[in-house]
Amino acid sequence: MENNFLTLGIQTIKTMSLIKDFFGVEINELTIDHVNNYFTESKNENHLIEFKSAGVEISDVHKEISAFLNTDGGILILGTTAPNPDGSVSGNLIGCDKIKNKQSLIQSIASGILPNPFPLIKIQQLPCGENFAYVLEISQSQNPPHQV
């Protein structure tokens, strides 16, 4: 895993390239095809990546984001198919029914997690028909704890 460091004032932020490790591209280059190819085979969540299905409420992701901020960071994919009986996820992204755009997601995260977690989170919005899926790359915070 490639680690870089970014200094903002007195705070040094460890920036990660988990997206590149999982998908082979940086988050700003990530497409729906990259993510759908990842889910060609069933995938399980682990300490670095979690999935939320299409019906996820915008406020339901705050807990997972805080957990990643307070530990080693990670990737959160919103808009997957429902989990298989064994808990794994496979198949193409279907998008989020209740998260309508990237800006509303950013506003919800910024107001729902303290201290404000930005710029520790990068978000890529991916078109899925009439909806969008979202991939969040969350860096480890140097100033935990973050709380909902």
ChimeraX attribute file (.defattr): number of C-alpha atoms within 10 A of each C-alpha:
attribute: neighborCount
match mode: 1-to-1
recipient: residues
	/A:1	9
	/A:2	9
	/A:3	9
	/A:4	9
	/A:5	10
	/A:6	10
	/A:7	10
	/A:8	9
	/A:9	6
	/A:10	6
	/A:11	11
	/A:12	13
	/A:13	18
	/A:14	18
	/A:15	21
	/A:16	21
	/A:17	20
	/A:18	23
	/A:19	22
	/A:20	15
	/A:21	12
	/A:22	16
	/A:23	16
	/A:24	13
	/A:25	15
	/A:26	14
	/A:27	19
	/A:28	11
	/A:29	12
	/A:30	18
	/A:31	16
	/A:32	19
	/A:33	12
	/A:34	14
	/A:35	20
	/A:36	16
	/A:37	13
	/A:38	16
	/A:39	19
	/A:40	12
	/A:41	12
	/A:42	14
	/A:43	18
	/A:44	16
	/A:45	13
	/A:46	10
	/A:47	12
	/A:48	16
	/A:49	19
	/A:50	18
	/A:51	24
	/A:52	22
	/A:53	20
	/A:54	21
	/A:55	16
	/A:56	18
	/A:57	15
	/A:58	18
	/A:59	14
	/A:60	10
	/A:61	19
	/A:62	19
	/A:63	15
	/A:64	17
	/A:65	26
	/A:66	25
	/A:67	20
	/A:68	23
	/A:69	24
	/A:70	18
	/A:71	16
	/A:72	15
	/A:73	25
	/A:74	25
	/A:75	26
	/A:76	22
	/A:77	20
	/A:78	28
	/A:79	27
	/A:80	25
	/A:81	20
	/A:82	18
	/A:83	16
	/A:84	12
	/A:85	7
	/A:86	8
	/A:87	12
	/A:88	15
	/A:89	23
	/A:90	20
	/A:91	17
	/A:92	18
	/A:93	27
	/A:94	21
	/A:95	28
	/A:96	25
	/A:97	17
	/A:98	14
	/A:99	22
	/A:100	15
	/A:101	14
	/A:102	16
	/A:103	12
	/A:104	12
	/A:105	16
	/A:106	16
	/A:107	10
	/A:108	15
	/A:109	22
	/A:110	15
	/A:111	13
	/A:112	18
	/A:113	18
	/A:114	14
	/A:115	15
	/A:116	13
	/A:117	23
	/A:118	14
	/A:119	12
	/A:120	18
	/A:121	20
	/A:122	15
	/A:123	19
	/A:124	19
	/A:125	21
	/A:126	21
	/A:127	15
	/A:128	16
	/A:129	10
	/A:130	10
	/A:131	18
	/A:132	24
	/A:133	28
	/A:134	25
	/A:135	22
	/A:136	20
	/A:137	27
	/A:138	30
	/A:139	27
	/A:140	23
	/A:141	25
	/A:142	14
	/A:143	13
	/A:144	15
	/A:145	13
	/A:146	19
	/A:147	17
	/A:148	16
